[in-house]
Structure formats: structure tokens, C-alpha cells
Amino acid sequence: MADNKNGREAQAQNEERRQRERAIAEELERADEPEPPVDPTELAYFETELDSLEFPATAAAVVATVGDHEIESADETYTVADLLPDTEVESFDSPAEVRARVQRPTVAEAMKRVVAAADEHQSASFGASQRDGYERTFRELRAIDADDDDEGVRTIADWIIEHIHENEQLPGSRDVRREAAKFCRSNGYSVRNDEWLGI
């Protein structure tokens, strides 16, 4: 690659993409998922259905291609359209990234609501690290209150959406973590300072 501004930008984008792919691969390998995992065989079959798409692909393209595909979790059956926003502002770099999103239906539903609300307000746009921060916060909440009907995930998603509507911008990922920690502590869940939500 040429050592000029365009070459350096391309290298930076490639490095960011590789980092995201590594993070997704690590997530897929984790054995201690807070949410009952979707059957890996089903996810492998689902991933082959994505072969007709060219990546990176928008969420709208994924929904248009496989939106009717059903994903069975331990608790419920969802369609891909239930879990991904039908929008151009959300995109996925690989089939593995789509798979990582749909394997946690509770988190995927919350992210779909947040992305749809942000899409309504053009000034509320995501950065990759902010999106990742939101997702991690939802995963941590899911792990903490998995037996309580996912009240924490819903409450924080509602709080983010309300913030977007009132301020026409997304709250910072630190603000989301702080709000999630407040929810946990006010509902009797202990959150240590060295944990993600311990802010």
C-alpha cells in the first residue's frame, strides 16, 4: 500500500476491521455465555444462508435476504427480522458478525430498538466502539438479571431511547454503563468496581 494519506487510512480501516473480527471470534469461543446459547448447528446452517450476501452488508440487506429465517433459543423462537434492524445505518463485516449478534436474542432485540431510535434522528450516529460498549453493557445486564425477565436490558434500552428522543444524540457508552450500574444497585445486585458495570 502506498505511504500516503489514503494508504494510511486504508491501513487503519483494515486494522480496525481485523480487531473487530478478532473480538467477534473471541466472543464466539466463550463458553460462559450469560444467555442460553442458540444451537450451534442451527447457527452454522444460518451462516451458510448468508453466503449469497456480499460483506460488508447492511442490516437491511441481511433482513431482506434471511429475515424470515427462524432462530430457536432455549426460551423462544425468533426470526432474524425480530433481531436485526431493517436499516442501512447498521452494517456487518462478515457472516460471523451477524451470527454473533443473533446468538444472543435478548441483546439483539435491545440493540435493534436502540439502532432504530438512532436511525430516526440522523444526528444520533454510532461509532464502532460505542456500539460495542452498548452491546457489552446489555450482555452484562443479561448475565446479572437473567432470572428477572431481562428487566435490566429492557430498562436500559428504554433509557437510551428516551435519551435519543430528548437530546437527538446517543448517550456515551460510559453514561450507559453508569445507568446500568445504578439499575443493578437499586435492585439489589452487587456490582464490583473492577467489573464492566462497576463504574
Residue pairs with C-beta under 8 A, 6 or more apart in sequence:
1 7
1 10
1 11
16 128
17 93
20 93
20 97
20 128
20 132
21 93
21 94
21 96
21 97
23 132
24 94
24 96
24 97
24 100
25 96
27 100
28 96
28 99
28 100
28 103
33 103
33 104
34 139
34 140
34 142
34 143
34 146
35 73
35 104
35 105
35 106
35 107
35 139
35 142
35 143
35 146
36 73
36 74
36 75
37 73
37 74
37 103
38 71
38 72
38 73
38 102
38 103
38 105
39 72
42 71
42 72
43 71
43 99
43 102
43 103
46 66
46 69
46 71
46 80
46 99
46 102
47 95
47 96
47 98
47 99
49 65
49 66
49 69
50 57
50 62
50 65
50 66
50 95
50 98
51 95
52 65
53 61
53 62
53 65
53 95
55 92
55 93
55 94
55 95
56 91
56 92
56 93
56 94
57 91
57 92
57 98
58 87
58 88
58 89
58 90
58 91
58 92
59 84
59 85
59 86
59 87
59 88
59 89
59 90
59 91
59 92
59 115
60 85
60 86
60 87
60 88
62 80
62 84
62 92
62 98
63 80
63 81
63 84
63 85
63 86
64 86
66 80
67 79
67 80
67 81
67 84
67 86
68 79
68 80
68 81
69 79
69 80
70 77
70 78
70 79
71 77
71 78
71 79
71 80
71 83
71 102
71 105
73 105
75 105
76 105
78 102
78 105
78 109
80 102
82 105
82 109
82 112
83 101
83 102
83 105
83 108
83 109
83 112
84 90
84 98
84 101
84 102
84 108
84 112
85 111
85 112
85 115
85 116
85 119
87 115
87 116
87 119
89 115
89 118
89 119
89 125
89 126
90 115
90 126
92 98
92 101
101 107
101 108
101 111
102 108
104 139
104 142
106 138
106 142
106 150
106 153
107 135
107 138
107 139
107 142
107 153
110 138
110 153
110 154
110 156
110 157
111 131
111 134
111 135
111 138
113 157
113 161
114 134
114 157
114 160
114 161
114 164
115 126
117 124
117 160
117 161
117 164
117 165
118 124
118 125
118 126
118 164
118 170
120 164
121 164
121 165
121 168
121 169
123 168
123 169
124 164
124 168
124 169
124 170
125 170
126 170
129 173
130 170
130 172
130 173
133 173
133 174
133 176
133 177
134 160
134 173
134 176
136 196
137 156
137 173
137 176
137 177
137 180
137 196
137 197
138 153
138 156
138 157
140 180
140 195
140 196
140 197
141 150
141 152
141 153
141 156
141 180
141 183
141 184
141 197
142 150
142 152
142 153
144 152
144 184
144 189
144 191
144 197
145 151
145 152
145 153
145 184
145 187
145 189
148 187
151 187
152 180
152 183
152 184
152 187
155 183
156 176
156 179
156 180
156 183
159 171
159 176
159 179
160 170
160 171
160 176
163 169
163 170
163 171
163 175
164 170
164 171
171 179
174 199
177 196
177 197
177 199
178 199
180 197
181 191
181 197
181 198
181 199
184 190
184 191
184 197
185 191
191 197
191 198
192 198
